[in-house]
Amino acid sequence: MGRKPKSEEERVANRIEELRTLSGLSRQELAEQVGVHYQTIGYIERGEYSPSLVLALRIASVLGAKVEEIFWLDEEQA
C-alpha cells in the first residue's frame, strides 16, 4: 500500500485563528510562544501546513485548549 497522492491526502482543519483572536494574541505573539516563525502560524491557520504533534501540543498549551478542540481531520476534503 503506497502513499496517497498529495491531492488525496487528508487535510487537517483547525480553530487556531479563532482561539488566538479570543486570547488576544497576534500571529507573531503565538509564533514566539511556540517557537516558530509567524508565517508558519499563518500556513497552519489556512490549512496549507499540518503541524507536527509537538507543535500542535505547544499551540494547544498556549491557547489553553485540548489538541482535539483545535485540530481535526477535514472529512469534506478527504
C-alpha positions as CSV (number, residue, x, y, z in Angstrom):
1,M,0.0,0.0,0.0
2,G,1.6,3.2,-1.1
3,R,1.4,6.8,0.0
4,K,-1.7,8.8,-1.2
5,P,-1.1,11.4,-3.9
6,K,-0.9,15.0,-2.4
7,S,-4.4,15.8,-3.8
8,E,-5.9,12.8,-1.9
9,E,-4.2,13.4,1.5
10,E,-6.5,14.3,4.4
11,R,-6.5,17.9,5.4
12,V,-6.1,18.9,9.0
13,A,-8.6,21.7,9.8
14,N,-8.2,23.9,12.9
15,R,-9.6,26.7,15.0
16,I,-6.3,28.4,15.7
17,E,-7.2,31.8,14.3
18,E,-10.5,31.9,16.3
19,L,-8.8,30.8,19.6
20,R,-5.8,33.0,19.0
21,T,-8.0,36.1,18.5
22,L,-10.1,35.2,21.6
23,S,-6.8,35.1,23.5
24,G,-5.8,38.5,22.2
25,L,-2.7,37.1,20.5
26,S,-1.2,38.1,17.1
27,R,0.3,35.6,14.9
28,Q,3.7,36.9,15.8
29,E,3.0,36.5,19.6
30,L,1.7,33.0,19.2
31,A,4.6,32.1,17.0
32,E,7.1,33.4,19.5
33,Q,5.5,31.5,22.3
34,V,5.5,28.2,20.4
35,G,8.9,28.7,18.8
36,V,8.1,29.1,15.1
37,H,8.1,31.8,12.5
38,Y,4.9,33.8,12.3
39,Q,4.3,32.7,8.7
40,T,4.2,29.1,9.9
41,I,1.2,30.1,12.1
42,G,-0.5,31.6,9.0
43,Y,0.2,28.5,6.9
44,I,-1.3,26.3,9.7
45,E,-4.4,28.6,10.1
46,R,-5.1,28.4,6.4
47,G,-4.7,24.6,6.3
48,E,-1.6,24.9,4.0
49,Y,0.6,23.1,6.5
50,S,-0.1,20.4,9.1
51,P,1.9,20.9,12.3
52,S,3.9,18.2,14.0
53,L,2.4,16.6,17.1
54,V,4.9,18.5,19.2
55,L,3.9,21.8,17.6
56,A,0.2,21.0,17.9
57,L,0.7,20.3,21.6
58,R,2.6,23.6,22.1
59,I,-0.1,25.6,20.3
60,A,-2.8,23.9,22.4
61,S,-0.9,24.7,25.6
62,V,-0.5,28.4,24.7
63,L,-4.2,28.7,23.7
64,G,-5.4,26.8,26.8
65,A,-7.2,24.1,24.9
66,K,-7.0,20.4,24.1
67,V,-5.4,19.4,20.8
68,E,-8.7,17.8,19.7
69,E,-10.5,21.1,20.4
70,I,-8.2,22.8,17.9
71,F,-7.4,20.3,15.2
72,W,-9.4,17.6,13.4
73,L,-9.4,15.8,10.0
74,D,-11.5,17.7,7.5
75,E,-13.6,14.9,6.2
76,E,-15.0,17.0,3.3
77,Q,-11.5,17.4,1.8
78,A,-10.6,13.7,2.2
